[in-house]
Amino acid sequence: MKVELPDDWREALKDELSKDYFKALGAYVDQERKTQQVFPPEDEVFSAFRAAPFRGVKVVLLGQDPYHDDNQAHGMCFSVKPGVPPPPSLKNMFKELKSDLGCKAPNHGYLLGWAEQGMLMLNAVLTVRAHTPASHANRGWETFTDAVIRAVSARPDPAVFVLWGGYARKKAKLIDGKRHRVVEGAHPSPLSAKLFFGSKPFSAVNKALAELGKSPLDWQLKDR
């Protein structure tokens, strides 16, 4: 598996990259790619890290599993490339964003504009077999992404961690809550959207950033 990490992330995660579990994970993903269709494409697995440099991370948004249908996953949680219809969770995010901050939904679901402002859009698992949800769970990715959360938590510079849904909220124990801010809430999935709507998570993130002395995110994505 090609581990295409920028130098600052590679330095922050160097201990993990040399561990046996990570080597075994790489071998597993390589073998899967030989016999199965795997998402995202190999050169996009680590795109969240390339879009948000380690020292510049202001917000960590945690997802769970990559999208598993054709052309959806590209290495950033909740995001799809331009031209791909936004999946239901993302549509619900855009609805709540309009209600919360008045931002209109863009004509795409590509969230790079958020990442470029310092949002690490991290799935707990970074690969998946096509059309088979959670097929690469419990193979080592969770150990690696837990280490990513710990690495950001250990920085002197504080950040805001966004944990939506029960799975993500379990990661709160990895975060130094005294120095960082944690915004928890319901997941935007249709299964829990009733609780997500009205929760105003986007303004909560900007309030938390202000408390840390950081500039707010501009949540309005431009049309493409």
N, C-alpha and C positions, 0 to 999 in steps of 0.2 A: 504494500500500500504506500503510495506516495504521500508523505506528510508535508504538505505545502504550507508551512507556517512562516510568518514573518519572523525576523530575527528576534524582536523583543518578546514575542510569545514563545518562541523556541527556547529562549533563555529562561523565561519564567517557568516553563514546563519540562525542562531538560531531564529532571529526575524521573518523571513519568515516562518519557519517551524511551528511556533505556531499560525500563522494567520488563520482566518476562511476560506479564499479562498483556502489555501493549504490543509486544512482538507477536504474541499468539493471536491477538485481535487482528493485526495487520495480515497475518497469514490466512486467517479465517475469511476476511473480506476479499482478499485476492482470490481465494478458492471459489467463493460465491460468485465473483464476477466471471470466472471461467465457465460456470455452468448455469448461471441465472442472470436475469436482468436485475441490476442493483441501482437504486437511486440514493443520493444524487450522482451524476457523473463523477468520475474519480477526481477530476480537476476542480470540482466545486465542493468537495466534502468539507474543506476548511475555509470556505469563503467568508464566514462570519468573522473569523479572526483577521483576515486580510482587510476587511472593510472597517474594522474597529481596532486600532492599535492598542496594545496592552496598557500603555501609560495614558492613553486618551479615553479609556472606558469610563463613562459617567453613569450609565444605566446598563444593567444586565437583565434582559428579558428571557425567561426560561420557558422553553417548550419541552415536549416529551419525545415524540417520534417524528421522523421526516414524513412529509406527504408521500403516499405510495402509489399514486396514479401517474400516468405518463406526463412528462414535461413539467411536473409541479415542483418537486424538491430541487433547491439549488444551494443548500448549505446554510440558509438563514431561517430560523423558526418563523412560522406563520406566513412567510413571504413566498410569492410566486413570481416568475419572470413576466415582463410585459407581454401581453398577448394571451396569457393564460388566465381564464376566468378565476376570480378570487373564490376560494373554497368557503364553506359556510362560517367557520370560525372567524375568518378574516372579514367577511361581510358584516358579521356582528360587531367586530372591532370598529369598523368604519361607521356603523350606525351609532355606537356609543360615543365615538369621537365627535360626531356631529352634535349629539345631544350635550356632551360635556363641554366642548370648546368651540363648537360652531364650525368645525372644519368640514368641508365638503369632501365626499368620497371621490378619489381620483378615478381616472378611466383605466386603472390597472391595479394590480396587487403587489407591486414591486416595492419593498420597504427599504431599499438601499438608502434613500434619503434620511431615514432615521439612523441607520447604522453609521452613516458618514458624520453624524453629529455626536458619535460616541456611545451608541447603543450596541452592546454585544448581544446578538440574537441567537442564543445558544439552545439547541436541542440537547436533551440528556443523552440521546442516542443519535449518532451522526449518519448512519446508513440504514437502508431497509431493502428487503427483496421486493420487487415489483408486485403490487396488488396484494401484499401479505403484511398487514399491519403488525408492528412489534416483532418482526421476524429476526431482527438483529439485536433484540433486547437480551440482557444478561450474558453478553459475550465479552464485556470489558469496557464498552463505551461509557457506561455509567460511572465506573471508577475513574476514567479519564476526565469526564466532564465535572465530576465532583472535585477533582484536583484543580480544574479551571476556576470553579467557584471559590475554592479555598485560596487560590493564588490572587484573585482580585480582592478577596477579603483581607488578605495579609498585606496588601499595599499600604503605604502610609496615607495615600490619597483616598478619601472615602468615595463611595458610589451608592447608587440606589438599585436595589434588587427587586424585581417585579415577579411575584410568585402567584400565578393564577391556577386555581384548582388544587385538589388534594395532593396530587403527585408532586407538583412544584413546591407546595408549602412544606413538604417534608424536608426540603433542602435548607430551610431556615436555620437548622442546627449547624450548618457549615459556615454560617456568616457571623461575623462579629457585630452583633446588633448594637453594641455601645458606640461604635464608630460609624457604622453605615446606616442607611435607612432601608427598611423593608416595606414594600407596598404589597399587601396580600389581598386576594379577592377571588371571586368565582371565575371559572374558565369561560371564555367566550363561545365555547362549543354550543350547538343547539340544545344539548342535554342540560346545560346549566345557564342558558342565556337569560332566563328570567331573573336570576340573581346577579348576572353580569350587568344587565341593563340598569342604568341608574347608579352604578357604583362609582362613577367618575374617576376611573383609575388614571386617566391621562393628566388631569389637573392635579391629582394626588402626587404623581411623579414630579411635576414641575414644582409643586410646593416643597417636596422633599429635597429637590435640587437646590432650591432657594435657601432652605435651612442649612445646607452644606456650603453655602456661599458660591454656588455654581449657576451658570446661566441656564434658563429653561430650554427645553427642546422645542423647536418649531415643528409641530405635528402635521402641519398642512403639507401633504405631498402634492407635487406639481403633476399635472397631466403629462402624458408622454405621447 
